[in-house]
Amino acid sequence: MIDHRPAGKLGRFQNDWLNARYHFSFADWYDPSRMGWGDLRVWNDDEIAPKMGFGAHGHADMEIITYVRKGAISHRDSLGNSGRTAAGDVQVMSAGAGIRHAEINAEDETTTLFQIWIQPATRGGAPSWGAREFPKGARAGAFVPLASGRAEDADALPIRADARVLGASLKAGDTARYELAPGRHAYLATAAGSVEVNGVTLETRDGAAIKDEAVLEVRALADAEVVLVDTR
């Protein structure tokens, strides 16, 4: 089963500095049929104006993964962590028992990113934050784990969830395969370009909720960048 979710039919929010699309119910946009997908709770597609961003605010009991597509985002939190995550790279914040943070676009250009929230395997615990560079060349033609709760994904940023966040960069005509175990939920979004997933076409910024597909065949119709979440 592949439920195609075109970008034009996602939830929307816009003000003077944020242009957002919501793949799942979020903030003031509510769709009872889109409350999450397995342990995946939020997938926001954000465009953040230069020198603007999200001021200090709190979270608890959520794994928050940020995949930067263009520009960069600068992070500060109540643990004293700070850092800048640039396009193609990933940061993870495990909110644990509670943390406050700010995410600001300190650049002179618009930043675009995916913000992904996954419910943790257990509640509470000490909060944490980390970021890592992921050279795009390593993702050429194959899915590479970027954040993961699996011990075998040693090169990925750790998350406290039974889940994986993977990325792939595909040239037109290339195909990447991913095996989805029985009972698992997958959600795929096209960051750039267009792809065909088991015969279903996704354009730029579309999403797809996937279940009961043993193998995903993702074929690039044009040069493409895709992000995939595999969760229980």
Secondary structure by P-SEA (a helix, b strand, c coil): ccccccccccccccccccccccccccccccccccccccccccccbbbbcccccccccccccbbbbbbbcccbbbbbcccbbbbbbcccccccccccccccbbbbccccbbbbbbbbbbbccccccccccbbbbbcccccccbbbbcccccccccccccccccbbbbbbbbcccbbbbbbbcccbbbbbbbccbbbbcccccccccbbbbbccccbbbbbbcccbbbbbbbcc
